[in-house]
Amino acid sequence: MKLDFKNKWVLVTGASSGLGKAICMELALKEGANLIMVARRLDRLNELKNSIKLKSAVKIEVISTDLTQENEINSLAQILEKTYNIYAAVINAGMTLMKKQNQITEEETRNIIDLNIRSTIHLTNYFIAHFQKRNSNGGLLYISSLSSGFPTPYQSLYSGTKAFLNNFILALSQEHAQEKFSFSIYAPGGISTDMTNNVQVKHLEKFLKRPADCARTAIYGFKLRKLLFSSYTSIELLFADILPIRLKLYIMRKLYERKN
Ligand SMILES: NC(=O)c1ccc[n+]([C@@H]2O[C@H](COP(=O)([O-])OP(=O)(O)OC[C@H]3O[C@@H](n4cnc5c(N)ncnc54)[C@H](OP(=O)(O)O)[C@@H]3O)[C@@H](O)[C@H]2O)c1
């Protein structure tokens, strides 16, 4: 049975910008979902809430949470458990740094691991229990990346975290294969967001997709409960599937090498 978000509560992390914001608009304006929007910047969340409210009567709650902080995730989980029957969640918040691994500080390393890996595990454990308790037939959508499929120089840590995400969720989907809720992973290529708005990838700008287009693909695949899907351009497909690994790595290194 397809997912149907109409009048149901759907939580989106990383809702304050980029793909998360576009997914919220797609869910509210096209699917009629009620939203719980999570990120750190409350002003951005409220701005988005007000702009959606002008166009739709869906219910929207915003919750400011730093997902690198375990106590903040626990507080979020408590609020959700007490107040909401959540039908679906989009685990979208993520971060990268485009530089050599030996230039990344310990604190930056911890932040990336805490957000991309630890918070994903924590939220997944929470939602599985939430769904089981309610015998829910909802679903979880994870935003991975093209870089999960092959290593990305100058984003080594990031691409490692996305590879973790894919393996973790794909394996977990089998542990829960007999249950009614579903797991989906969307692994897009480059998108024009704050994440890619920097000097290292300026020369790749023409290859970036629009957040709204990726959000549409993401929600379409989610509704169909697709397990692992993407929206690569043909060049990205060539990279992902056809070229030998050494050649892919060489090209990726050249593409991401800092332009001075
Ligand atoms: N852009 C791309 O080319 C691309 C390609 C493939 C996959 N992706 C994936 O798409 C997802 C969204 O990225 P984006 O491109 O939309 O980037 P973005 O515009 O930078 O958005 C990142 C979102 O994550 C939130 N976030 C960051 N740190 C957080 C924290 N500690 N706690 C809670 N929320 C936090 C940010 O909100 P606050 O700062 O307000 O907290 C923001 O809403 C990520 O998982 C990324 O890996 C992006």
The ligand as an ORCA input file, in Angstrom:
! r2SCAN-3c Opt
* xyz 0 1
  N      23.420     19.833     -1.626
  C      23.824     18.717     -2.227
  O      24.522     18.745     -3.270
  C      23.437     17.375     -1.669
  C      23.668     16.250     -2.469
  C      23.315     15.000     -1.970
  C      22.766     14.887     -0.704
  N      22.565     16.006      0.056
  C      21.995     15.821      1.396
  O      20.809     16.570      1.507
  C      20.572     16.870      2.888
  C      20.193     18.333      3.034
  O      21.318     19.135      2.666
  P      21.173     20.522      1.879
  O      21.940     20.387      0.631
  O      19.761     20.928      1.831
  O      22.037     21.463      2.835
  P      21.651     22.749      3.708
  O      20.887     23.717      2.905
  O      22.945     23.163      4.310
  O      20.677     22.166      4.825
  C      21.135     21.457      5.927
  C      20.013     21.404      6.945
  O      20.480     20.649      8.069
  C      20.223     21.404      9.255
  N      21.249     21.136     10.264
  C      22.593     21.301     10.141
  N      23.195     21.027     11.295
  C      22.222     20.685     12.175
  C      22.207     20.319     13.549
  N      23.343     20.257     14.260
  N      21.023     20.052     14.129
  C      19.856     20.135     13.419
  N      19.816     20.458     12.128
  C      20.973     20.760     11.512
  C      20.282     22.863      8.814
  O      19.484     23.658      9.675
  P      20.037     24.613     10.851
  O      21.355     25.171     10.397
  O      18.967     25.640     10.995
  O      20.147     23.737     12.043
  C      19.627     22.782      7.443
  O      18.227     22.878      7.568
  C      21.848     16.473      3.627
  O      21.667     15.230      4.275
  C      22.870     16.336      2.520
  O      23.886     15.426      2.848
  C      22.885     17.251     -0.406
*
